[in-house]
Amino acid sequence: MFMQVAIGAIGIGIVLMVGYLIIAQVRASLGSATTNLGVNETANLTSAMRSTQNTIFAGFALVAVGIIVLAAFGLINIFQ
């Protein structure tokens, strides 16, 4: 059971990493794509990308906490 949860956590981590890379590439390409936009629209896009990246960082933190808890439960079961 613990192995299935660990594999699931690794899968979620991979999905989050791919999502982060996609968002980072889109954010990097915004510099040249926003030349025809006004200041307000550029600020809105940058803010949206920043909040999306923060959400992905929070997802990484949740996966890390989940793996730590999983390891703790595994250690408890080993020494019982």
Buried (B, 14 or more C-beta within 10 A) or exposed (E): EEEEBBEEBEEBBEEBBEBBEEBBEEBEEBEEEBEEEEEEEBEEBBEEBEEBBEEBEEBBEEBEEBBEEBEEEBEEEEEE
